[in-house]
């Protein structure tokens, strides 16, 4: 259980660093074309539709490759 927690923590750390670097390099993570933004008078609703799909595809490929090389 401890190894799993360390692995998940490491993954979150790397993901956070990637997001910080992408923000400084002006890469539009979370603001891709197709993401839904509704701005009303007193509220803003934001749903990163395309970003969610892209993230899902990337994570699927990573998990597939890890599973493929573990054999």
Sine and cosine of phi, psi and omega as CSV:
sin_phi,cos_phi,sin_psi,cos_psi,sin_omega,cos_omega
0.00,0.00,-0.60,0.80,-0.01,-1.00
-0.91,0.42,-0.63,0.77,0.01,-1.00
-0.91,0.42,-0.61,0.80,0.01,-1.00
-0.91,0.42,-0.68,0.74,0.01,-1.00
-0.91,0.42,-0.64,0.77,0.04,-1.00
-0.91,0.42,-0.67,0.74,0.03,-1.00
-0.89,0.46,-0.72,0.69,0.02,-1.00
-0.90,0.44,-0.63,0.78,0.05,-1.00
-0.90,0.44,-0.65,0.76,0.03,-1.00
-0.91,0.42,-0.66,0.75,0.02,-1.00
-0.90,0.45,-0.69,0.72,0.03,-1.00
-0.90,0.43,-0.61,0.80,0.04,-1.00
-0.89,0.45,-0.73,0.68,0.01,-1.00
-0.90,0.44,-0.68,0.74,0.02,-1.00
-0.88,0.47,-0.66,0.75,0.05,-1.00
-0.89,0.45,-0.66,0.75,0.03,-1.00
-0.91,0.42,-0.64,0.77,0.04,-1.00
-0.89,0.46,-0.67,0.74,0.01,-1.00
-0.91,0.41,-0.62,0.78,0.03,-1.00
-0.91,0.41,-0.69,0.72,0.00,-1.00
-0.92,0.38,-0.64,0.77,0.00,-1.00
-0.91,0.41,-0.53,0.85,0.07,-1.00
-0.92,0.38,-0.62,0.79,0.01,-1.00
-0.96,0.27,-0.44,0.90,0.01,-1.00
-1.00,-0.03,0.08,1.00,0.03,-1.00
0.88,0.48,0.61,0.79,0.13,-0.99
-1.00,0.05,0.81,-0.59,-0.17,-0.98
-0.98,0.20,0.85,0.53,0.06,-1.00
-0.94,0.34,0.85,-0.53,-0.04,-1.00
1.00,-0.03,-0.10,0.99,0.02,-1.00
-0.75,-0.66,0.69,0.72,-0.02,-1.00
-0.99,0.14,0.38,-0.92,0.09,-1.00
-0.87,0.49,0.73,-0.68,-0.04,-1.00
0.96,-0.28,-0.27,0.96,0.10,-1.00
-0.94,0.34,0.63,-0.77,-0.12,-0.99
-1.00,-0.08,0.81,-0.58,0.07,-1.00
-0.77,-0.64,0.84,-0.55,0.07,-1.00
-0.87,-0.49,0.85,-0.53,0.03,-1.00
-0.92,-0.40,0.92,-0.40,0.07,-1.00
-0.99,-0.14,-0.25,-0.97,0.01,-1.00
-0.93,0.37,-0.71,0.71,-0.06,-1.00
-0.86,-0.52,0.13,0.99,-0.06,-1.00
-0.59,-0.81,0.45,-0.90,0.10,-0.99
-0.75,-0.67,0.79,-0.61,0.04,-1.00
-0.91,-0.41,0.79,-0.61,-0.07,-1.00
-0.77,-0.63,0.81,-0.59,0.07,-1.00
-0.76,-0.65,0.93,-0.36,-0.03,-1.00
-0.98,0.18,0.96,0.29,-0.08,-1.00
-0.87,0.50,-0.82,0.57,-0.05,-1.00
-0.93,0.36,-0.62,0.79,0.05,-1.00
-0.88,0.47,-0.65,0.76,0.03,-1.00
-0.90,0.44,-0.68,0.74,0.01,-1.00
-0.91,0.41,-0.70,0.72,0.00,-1.00
-0.89,0.45,-0.69,0.72,0.03,-1.00
-0.89,0.45,-0.65,0.76,0.04,-1.00
-0.89,0.46,-0.68,0.74,0.02,-1.00
-0.90,0.43,-0.68,0.73,0.00,-1.00
-0.90,0.44,-0.71,0.70,0.01,-1.00
-0.91,0.41,-0.58,0.82,0.05,-1.00
-0.89,0.45,-0.69,0.72,0.02,-1.00
-0.90,0.43,-0.67,0.74,0.01,-1.00
-0.89,0.45,-0.72,0.69,0.01,-1.00
-0.91,0.42,-0.63,0.78,0.05,-1.00
-0.88,0.47,-0.71,0.70,-0.01,-1.00
-0.91,0.41,-0.63,0.78,0.05,-1.00
-0.89,0.46,-0.71,0.70,0.02,-1.00
-0.90,0.43,-0.58,0.81,-0.03,-1.00
-0.94,0.34,-0.63,0.77,-0.03,-1.00
-1.00,0.10,-0.22,0.98,0.02,-1.00
-0.96,0.27,-0.37,0.93,-0.05,-1.00
-0.97,0.26,0.00,0.00,0.00,0.00
